[in-house]
Amino acid sequence: MDEAAAGAFRGRVALIASPIGNLGDLSVRARERLEASDVICCEDTRHSLRLLQRYEIGRKILISLHDRNEGGRTVEVIERAKQGAAVAVLSDAGMPTVSDPGFRLVRACIDNEVPVDVLPGPSAVLTALAGSGLPTDAFYFGGFLPPKSGRRETELREALDRRCTSIYFESPHRIVRSLAVLAAVDPERSVCVARELTKKFETFHRGSAKQLADDFAKSPRKGEMTLLVAGISRRKRSD
């Protein structure tokens, strides 16, 4: 990218969707914007460095920006942008701000009239939904399921009452218990667990809540997981 084109990004903050597993999924536009950036805010600088090295993107100022330090870092990032730096924001996987750091920074950019650009890309939510075999015309995304059992059960019961497909991120250490909750309330409900999306061992586990609960209880799986729950049918709703 020539200097004139790169100069158009100065004083702007770009949210860049990063690969959710397969590093080959970084878009051409995202790569160009990273190359043109002076400062890159990373959820984990070590993780982002591997991505930059994969695409031979030269040395940049890397700043950590995660849940525990976002409040303090935001002031620094805003100041850098106001001084003319081209800033990019990367989470470890997917779109910054979506179940990842970045929301407070975006709000601060808006409040301080710092332009924000969004470069779309890989999404675990949409990838899981497209391959689940569950209805895609409408869906609810609930982020990470609550770690505490009581709140998690409440959320899963609400998913079973919705008309649309519900999507959650879930830990491999808790997926068995979450499936057991669904199976206890509505054993025949269609569910899907999308595991290790875009990676070598990507797998879609599809079936009824009882089938998957039994399967995962007998043979626990590892890896990053996305849980999808089909919405309630019109017939069941009327019953």
N, C-alpha and C positions, 0 to 999 in steps of 0.2 A: 504494500500500500504506500503511495507516495505521500510526501509531507503535507501537501495541500489537503488531501483527503483526510489524513489523520487529524489535521488541525480542526476539522469540523466537529470533532468529538471533545475538544477541550472545554472544560467547565461543565461537563455532563457526566451523569452516573448511569451506567448500563447494567441492568439485571440480565445475566446470561445463563440460560439453561444448560446444565452440564450433563454428560452421559450418566445414566442410572446404573450402568454396569459395563457395557461394551464401549470402550474408549473411542471406537470408530464412529460413534454416533454424533460427535461434535459437528455442528453445521459449518459450512464454509464461511458464512456471515459471522458466526460466533468466533471462529478462529481469527478472522480479519480484525474484529473489534478487540480481541485480546492482544493482538500484535500492536494495535494502535494505542493501547492503554498505557498510561504512566504508572498507575497504581491499581493493584488487584486485591480486593478484599476477599479473604478466603475463610470458609467455615473451619477448615483445617489446612494450614499452609503446606504441610507435607503431602496431603492428598492432592491438592491442586497443582503442586509442583510436578507430580507425576504426569498429569494431563498436559501441562505446558511443555514438558520434556518430550512427550509423545509426539507433539506437533512442532517441535523445534522452535518454540516461541522464546525469544531472547530474554535476557535478564530484566526483571521488573521489580518494582517495590511491592513486596507482598505484606499485607496486613491481616492479622487474624481478626475475624468478625464472627463471633458465635454468641449463643444465648447468654452467656455469663458476662460478656464484656461489651455487648452491642450498645448499651447506653452511653458508655464512655467513648467508645470508638466513633460513634456517630458524629460527635462534635469535631473530631479530627478529620474525618472524611469530608464533611461539609466544608471545612476550612480549606482543605486541599482542592476541592472542586471550585470553590470561589476564587482561588488563586490561579485557576486555569488548568488544573490537572485533568486528564482524561481518566475516569475511574470506572473500573469494572467490578462486579460483585459475583462471586461464585459460591454456591453451596457444594457440599460433597456430592450430591446427586440431585438432578432435577432442577426445578425453578426456585431461586431464592425467594423467601417470604412464605412459600407454601409448605407448611409444616417444617420450615427451616428459618434461620435468621434472615433479617433484612427488612421486616415490616417497619420497625422504628426508624430505620435509616430512610426509607421511602417517605414516611410521614414528615421527617425533618427536611428532606429535600423539597417537598411540596411547600412546607411552611417557609423555607428560605429561598424559594423560587429558583432552585437548582433543577434543571431539566433532567427527567428520568426517561431512559429508553429501555424497552423490554425486548429481548431477543428470544423468541420461542425455541423450543426444542424438546428433548426427551421428557416423557412424563410417565411415571409408574402408574398413576391413576388411570390415564387413558389407555395405556398399553394393556393393563390388567382388564379393564372394562371391555376393550375390543376383543380380547381373546377368551373371555369368560364364558361366552354363550348365553349370558343373561341379558335382559332387555337394556338397550343403550339409549332409548329415546329420552329418558330423564334419569338423573342419578343424584345421590347425596354423597358428599365426601366429608367424612368426619375426622380426618387426620389420624393421629395415633389413638388407639383405644386406651382408656384410662388404665393405669397399672393396678389400682385397687379393685379388688374383686366386686365389691358392691356397686361402684360406679360403672364398672365394665359391664356387669349384668344389666343394669338399667339401660345403658346405651344399646346393647344388643337387643333387648326387648323392644326398644323404640325402633330399631332397624326392622324388626319383624312386623311392626305395625305400619311401616311406610308403604306407599304405593309404588315407589321407585326403587331401583337398585341402590343399595348402600355400600360404600367402599371405605375400608379402614386399613391403616398400616398396623401390623401386629408383630410382636416379638415371637421368635421361635420357641421361647421358653414359656409363653402363655397361650399359644395357639390351640393346644389341646384343651385347655380349660374353656376357652372361648367357644370352640366347636361344641363342647359338652353342654354349654348353656343353650346354644341354638337347638341342639338335638333334644334337650329336655323340654323345651317350649314348643317347638314345631319340627319334629323329626323328619318330615317329608319336604321341608322347604329346600329349594335349590340354592346351593352355595358353591363358591369356588375359592380356592386358595391358589393365588399366582405366586410362584416361588422363583427367586433368582432371575428376575426378568432381564432379558437381553444378554445374559451370561451363558456360559457353556452348558450348564445344567438347568436351564430354564424349564419349568414344568407348570402346567395348569392342572390342578386337582379339582375335578368337577363331580358333582353328585348331590345327593340329599344331605342334609345336616347330619343325620344319623350315620350314613355311609362314611362321610369324611371324619366324623368324630371317632368312629370305631377304627378307621384306617390309621389316623394319626396317633391314636392311643396305643395301637399295637406297634407302630413303626414311626417314632418321632422323626421329624425332618429338621434340618438346619437351614440357615440362609435367611435372606431378607424376604418377608412375606407381605402380601396384600390380600386381605379378606374381603370377599364380595358376597352380599346377601340379596337374594331376589326379593322384590317387593311383593306385598300380599296381593293375591288375586282378587278380582271383583267378587267372585263367588264367596270366598272366605270372608271378605269384608262384610258382605250382606248377612252371612251366618252369624 
